[in-house]
């Protein structure tokens, strides 16, 4: 007998989190051998992660005293566009203590689960075959 609950429901179904996986990803390589991944995110996720990136830029120490804002500055030819998010910087949020993560999440106006879901979406898990 099957109850009125959905069969196979998970915690993600019960949470109010954007669980759609991006269908478009671009694998980028450079002459120096580096590999990068460009993936699409929803507008809501972009705003949340962009605010988190700003908070992390101010809160974290940066190697060699380099200017992280200048490194991530977007040069544009005048066309309308948005800057890209830096997944490596955003992933450093996971290395912080629980208290610090909670503090930064509250400054962004989100909870930790929303940010974790966004980071999972941009993490490149679909490229496990590489």
Residue frames relative to the residue before (quaternion, step in Angstrom):
aa qw qx qy qz dx dy dz
X 1.0000 0.0000 0.0000 0.0000 0.00 0.00 0.00
X 0.2450 -0.7697 0.5788 0.1118 3.55 -0.90 0.98
X 0.3834 -0.7247 0.5230 0.2329 3.55 -0.84 0.97
X 0.6755 -0.5039 0.3515 0.4077 3.55 -1.30 0.08
X 0.5189 0.6175 -0.4327 0.4028 3.61 1.23 -0.10
X 0.5549 -0.5843 0.4621 0.3703 3.51 -1.20 0.47
X 0.4326 -0.6809 0.5262 0.2689 3.54 -0.97 0.85
X 0.8206 0.2162 -0.1702 0.5009 3.57 -0.91 0.93
X 0.3653 0.7178 -0.5241 0.2767 3.59 1.12 0.41
X 0.1878 -0.7860 0.5828 0.0851 3.53 -1.07 0.74
X 0.7076 -0.4297 0.3357 0.4493 3.53 -1.33 0.00
X 0.6142 0.5603 -0.3494 0.4321 3.59 1.08 -0.69
X 0.6256 0.5309 -0.3412 0.4586 3.59 1.11 -0.64
X 0.6938 0.4808 -0.2733 0.4612 3.55 1.06 -0.75
X 0.6534 0.4952 -0.3154 0.4779 3.59 1.15 -0.53
X 0.4141 -0.6878 0.5364 0.2602 3.55 -1.15 0.60
X 0.3476 0.7255 -0.4996 0.3212 3.55 0.52 1.27
X 0.4841 -0.6479 0.5069 0.2982 3.55 -1.08 0.79
X 0.0569 -0.8454 0.5311 -0.0081 3.60 -0.28 1.25
X 0.4299 0.7016 -0.4767 0.3092 3.60 1.19 0.14
X 0.3206 -0.7415 0.5618 0.1783 3.52 -0.91 0.97
X 0.5115 -0.6513 0.4666 0.3105 3.53 -0.96 0.87
X 0.3149 -0.7681 0.5305 0.1714 3.56 -0.94 0.85
X 0.7175 0.3909 -0.2373 0.5255 3.56 1.24 -0.23
X 0.1270 0.7637 -0.6232 0.1107 3.53 -0.76 1.09
X 0.1582 -0.7720 0.6106 0.0787 3.54 -1.05 0.80
X 0.2501 -0.7487 0.5994 0.1328 3.54 -0.83 1.04
X 0.1135 -0.8154 0.5676 0.0057 3.57 -0.62 1.18
X 0.0711 -0.7817 0.6182 0.0424 3.56 -0.95 0.88
X 0.2332 -0.7692 0.5807 0.1291 3.54 -1.20 0.53
X 0.6867 -0.5009 0.3456 0.3975 3.53 -1.28 0.31
X 0.6772 0.4975 -0.2948 0.4549 3.58 1.11 -0.62
X 0.6150 -0.5881 0.3293 0.4092 3.59 1.28 0.11
X 0.5035 0.6483 -0.4383 0.3662 3.59 1.21 -0.01
X 0.2121 -0.7562 0.6113 0.0976 3.53 -1.21 0.68
X 0.0248 -0.8003 0.5989 -0.0118 3.56 -0.95 0.88
X 0.2590 -0.7476 0.5924 0.1517 3.53 -1.29 0.35
X 0.1173 -0.7595 0.6375 0.0551 3.55 -0.91 0.97
X 0.0418 0.8091 -0.5809 0.0782 3.55 -0.72 1.09
X 0.4969 -0.6556 0.4871 0.2932 3.56 -1.18 0.58
X 0.0648 -0.7629 0.6409 0.0539 3.54 -1.19 0.63
X 0.5753 -0.5795 0.4426 0.3707 3.54 -1.21 0.43
X 0.6709 -0.4991 0.3651 0.4092 3.57 -1.25 0.38
X 0.6557 0.5194 -0.3083 0.4531 3.57 0.94 -0.90
X 0.6632 0.4913 -0.2968 0.4803 3.58 0.95 -0.88
X 0.6307 0.5391 -0.3383 0.4440 3.58 0.97 -0.82
X 0.6723 0.4975 -0.3039 0.4562 3.58 0.85 -0.92
X 0.6596 0.5101 -0.3030 0.4614 3.57 0.95 -0.91
X 0.7132 0.4504 -0.2584 0.4708 3.59 0.84 -0.98
X 0.6089 0.5443 -0.3502 0.4587 3.59 1.09 -0.63
X 0.6535 0.4904 -0.3049 0.4894 3.58 1.00 -0.82
X 0.6402 0.5114 -0.3251 0.4721 3.59 1.01 -0.76
X 0.6272 0.5348 -0.3338 0.4574 3.59 1.00 -0.80
X 0.6434 0.5118 -0.3225 0.4692 3.60 0.98 -0.78
X 0.6549 0.5085 -0.3058 0.4679 3.57 0.97 -0.86
X 0.6698 0.4973 -0.2978 0.4641 3.59 0.95 -0.88
X 0.6088 0.5559 -0.3504 0.4444 3.59 1.04 -0.72
X 0.7064 0.4384 -0.2587 0.4918 3.57 1.01 -0.77
X 0.7309 0.4789 -0.2398 0.4230 3.59 0.99 -0.80
X 0.7310 0.4354 -0.2444 0.4651 3.61 1.00 -0.71
X 0.4574 -0.6249 0.5454 0.3207 3.51 -1.27 0.46
X 0.2459 -0.7828 0.5593 0.1179 3.55 -1.01 0.79
X 0.5684 -0.6432 0.3896 0.3339 3.59 -0.93 0.85
X 0.8677 0.0993 -0.1006 0.4766 3.54 -1.12 0.84
X 0.5606 -0.6286 0.3883 0.3739 3.59 1.15 0.38
X 0.3133 0.7672 -0.5043 0.2429 3.58 1.19 0.49
X 0.4620 -0.6692 0.5110 0.2788 3.55 -1.19 0.58
X 0.2754 -0.8054 0.4988 0.1633 3.62 -0.26 1.21
X 0.6095 0.5499 -0.3680 0.4366 3.61 1.08 -0.53
X 0.6627 0.4888 -0.3108 0.4747 3.59 0.95 -0.78
X 0.6270 0.5440 -0.3328 0.4474 3.58 1.05 -0.74
X 0.7660 0.3595 -0.1792 0.5019 3.57 1.00 -0.84
X 0.3939 0.7273 -0.4808 0.2910 3.60 1.23 0.13
X 0.3293 -0.7458 0.5525 0.1738 3.52 -1.04 0.84
X 0.2060 -0.7491 0.6171 0.1249 3.55 -0.85 0.99
X 0.0185 -0.8156 0.5778 -0.0246 3.54 -0.72 1.03
X 0.4621 -0.6856 0.4989 0.2599 3.51 -1.23 0.55
X 0.7051 -0.4455 0.2571 0.4881 3.54 1.20 0.45
X 0.5483 0.5910 -0.4163 0.4204 3.58 1.22 -0.19
X 0.5438 -0.6180 0.4570 0.3369 3.51 -1.15 0.62
X 0.2695 0.7456 -0.5729 0.2079 3.53 -0.86 0.94
X 0.3906 -0.7036 0.5436 0.2383 3.50 -1.28 0.26
X 0.5671 -0.5818 0.4634 0.3538 3.48 -1.27 0.44
X 0.4667 -0.6571 0.5134 0.2948 3.51 -1.28 0.36
X 0.4508 -0.6621 0.5298 0.2788 3.51 -1.20 0.57
X 0.3418 -0.7237 0.5644 0.2025 3.56 -1.10 0.70
X 0.3253 -0.7888 0.4948 0.1645 3.57 -0.29 1.29
X 0.6216 0.5409 -0.3500 0.4455 3.60 1.04 -0.68
X 0.6550 0.4857 -0.3080 0.4901 3.59 0.99 -0.78
X 0.6683 0.5046 -0.3026 0.4552 3.59 0.90 -0.90
X 0.6340 0.5393 -0.3312 0.4444 3.60 1.04 -0.72
X 0.5723 0.5935 -0.3803 0.4190 3.60 1.17 -0.43
X 0.5083 0.6326 -0.4177 0.4086 3.60 1.24 -0.30
X 0.6451 0.5347 -0.3166 0.4446 3.60 1.06 -0.74
X 0.6521 0.5272 -0.3112 0.4471 3.61 1.18 -0.48
X 0.5543 0.6183 -0.3878 0.3999 3.58 1.26 -0.25
X 0.6106 -0.5346 0.4253 0.4006 3.57 -1.27 0.30
X 0.6625 -0.5134 0.3609 0.4091 3.57 -1.21 0.43
X 0.6501 0.5203 -0.3188 0.4528 3.57 0.96 -0.83
X 0.6787 0.4876 -0.2881 0.4676 3.58 0.92 -0.91
X 0.6242 0.5252 -0.3381 0.4693 3.60 1.03 -0.77
X 0.6583 0.5102 -0.3081 0.4598 3.57 0.94 -0.90
X 0.6438 0.5283 -0.3168 0.4540 3.58 0.99 -0.84
X 0.6924 0.4632 -0.2851 0.4740 3.60 0.85 -0.93
X 0.6236 0.5361 -0.3398 0.4564 3.60 1.05 -0.73
X 0.6657 0.4909 -0.3138 0.4663 3.58 0.96 -0.79
X 0.6139 0.5359 -0.3507 0.4614 3.60 1.08 -0.62
X 0.6646 0.4921 -0.2888 0.4824 3.56 1.11 -0.72
X 0.4464 -0.6894 0.4566 0.3418 3.59 1.16 -0.53
X 0.6278 0.4849 -0.3418 0.5039 3.56 1.14 0.63
X 0.4183 -0.6577 0.5334 0.3286 3.54 -1.27 0.06
X 0.7039 -0.4938 0.3067 0.4082 3.56 -1.26 0.36
X 0.6419 0.5449 -0.3361 0.4220 3.60 1.00 -0.74
X 0.6289 0.5258 -0.3358 0.4639 3.58 1.03 -0.72
X 0.6716 0.4858 -0.2994 0.4726 3.57 0.93 -0.88
X 0.6370 0.5221 -0.3303 0.4611 3.60 0.97 -0.79
X 0.6484 0.5084 -0.3167 0.4699 3.58 1.00 -0.79
X 0.6436 0.5118 -0.3190 0.4712 3.59 1.00 -0.78
X 0.6672 0.4971 -0.2994 0.4671 3.58 0.95 -0.86
X 0.6229 0.5258 -0.3358 0.4720 3.56 1.08 -0.66
X 0.6453 0.5342 -0.3152 0.4460 3.57 1.03 -0.79
X 0.7557 0.3651 -0.2170 0.4985 3.60 0.99 -0.73
X 0.4741 0.7391 -0.3891 0.2784 3.56 1.30 -0.10
X 0.4633 -0.7037 0.4424 0.3073 3.59 1.15 -0.24
X 0.2510 0.8017 -0.5086 0.1888 3.58 1.16 0.54
X 0.6145 0.5661 -0.3463 0.4267 3.58 1.16 -0.46
X 0.6660 0.4821 -0.3026 0.4821 3.58 1.26 -0.15
X 0.2211 0.8229 -0.4940 0.1727 3.58 1.12 0.67
X 0.6016 0.5867 -0.3579 0.4072 3.57 1.18 -0.37
X 0.5753 0.6104 -0.3821 0.3878 3.62 1.19 -0.30
